[in-house]
Amino acid sequence: MLRRVAWPSLTGQELKRLRLQLGLTQKALAMRLGIQRNTVTRWEMGRHPINPVIAIAIGAVLAAERQKRKGGR
């Protein structure tokens, strides 16, 4: 079960945990966000903070992926 996250304060560790729970690769997440895979790597490793606006977009992508895996649209 995915725990609630305050998206604007999303950390790299939380992103990695959520991504792995959904079975997404860094490349798959990056493609859905329209960014490069190494950006996801930098976030997850704590090299760069996740911009709050991007964190909201990440939340939307992960929510859509979760819904898709539950058999939704």
DRENSEZA-494651 format. One record per residue (C-alpha): residue number from 1; residue in three letters; x, y, z. Coordinates in steps of 0.02 Angstrom, whole numbers, padded with zeros to 5 digits. Last residue first. Example, Ala and Ser with C-alpha at 12.3 -4.5 7.8 and 13.67 -1.06 7.14 Angstrom:
2/SER/00684/-00053/00357
1/ALA/00615/-00225/00390
//
This chain:
73/ARG/-00403/00179/-00845
72/GLY/-00425/00071/-00692
71/GLY/-00364/-00106/-00670
70/LYS/-00271/-00078/-00507
69/ARG/-00110/-00064/-00607
68/LYS/-00180/00082/-00706
67/GLN/-00235/00169/-00546
66/ARG/-00060/00152/-00473
65/GLU/00016/00218/-00634
64/ALA/-00102/00367/-00633
63/ALA/-00058/00403/-00451
62/LEU/00128/00390/-00491
61/VAL/00113/00511/-00637
60/ALA/00009/00635/-00536
59/GLY/00129/00628/-00390
58/ILE/00277/00654/-00506
57/ALA/00190/00809/-00576
56/ILE/00167/00874/-00399
55/ALA/00350/00841/-00361
54/ILE/00396/00935/-00521
53/VAL/00312/01091/-00452
52/PRO/00397/01066/-00284
51/ASN/00570/01052/-00367
50/ILE/00653/00889/-00316
49/PRO/00820/00923/-00234
48/HIS/00978/00873/-00326
47/ARG/01116/00752/-00275
46/GLY/01001/00659/-00156
45/MET/01033/00490/-00237
44/GLU/00851/00475/-00287
43/TRP/00848/00649/-00362
42/ARG/01010/00622/-00458
41/THR/00947/00455/-00526
40/VAL/00783/00534/-00582
39/THR/00882/00667/-00675
38/ASN/00992/00530/-00750
37/ARG/00837/00455/-00830
36/GLN/00808/00611/-00936
35/ILE/00644/00705/-00927
34/GLY/00473/00694/-01009
33/LEU/00386/00645/-00847
32/ARG/00320/00479/-00915
31/MET/00489/00445/-00996
30/ALA/00580/00482/-00833
29/LEU/00468/00361/-00739
28/ALA/00501/00224/-00866
27/LYS/00689/00256/-00864
26/GLN/00697/00253/-00675
25/THR/00610/00086/-00681
24/LEU/00432/00068/-00621
23/GLY/00372/-00079/-00517
22/LEU/00242/00022/-00425
21/GLN/00323/-00010/-00256
20/LEU/00491/00029/-00338
19/ARG/00434/00203/-00390
18/LEU/00361/00237/-00218
17/ARG/00521/00187/-00129
16/LYS/00630/00283/-00252
15/LEU/00526/00440/-00235
14/GLU/00528/00429/-00046
13/GLN/00718/00415/-00046
12/GLY/00732/00562/-00166
11/THR/00627/00670/-00052
10/LEU/00452/00737/-00088
9/SER/00417/00903/-00001
8/PRO/00293/00968/-00132
7/TRP/00213/00796/-00138
6/ALA/00167/00777/00045
5/VAL/00168/00588/00038
4/ARG/00027/00469/00078
3/ARG/00078/00289/00100
2/LEU/00066/00170/-00046
1/MET/00000/00000/00000
//
